[in-house]
């Protein structure tokens, strides 16, 4: 897509908007977010903003020591999960999948 094809959304946000600005006033209590890359860079800031907004945040990691160090300063419900192999990803996804299926059947 060429830049000329892009149209502003009029959201009030821009390229330098911070995650905490975007989530200001939004209550994510009871919601679960999975943030890949959530223990460094923009992913870390996204994890921080989601946790501050009340979400339960799961951060898949390949380097548990680095993740633990970087996530330690975040207040809220944040946990890391060592997801390296396809089997570990499937095992972690099963409870989330069953939770989604049960939510669909009650809606």
Secondary structure as UniProt FT lines:
FT   HELIX           3..5
FT   TURN            15..16
FT   HELIX           19..22
FT   TURN            23..25
FT   TURN            29..30
FT   STRAND          32..34
FT   TURN            36..39
FT   HELIX           41..52
FT   TURN            53..54
FT   STRAND          56..61
FT   HELIX           64..71
FT   TURN            72..73
FT   STRAND          78..82
FT   HELIX           86..106
//
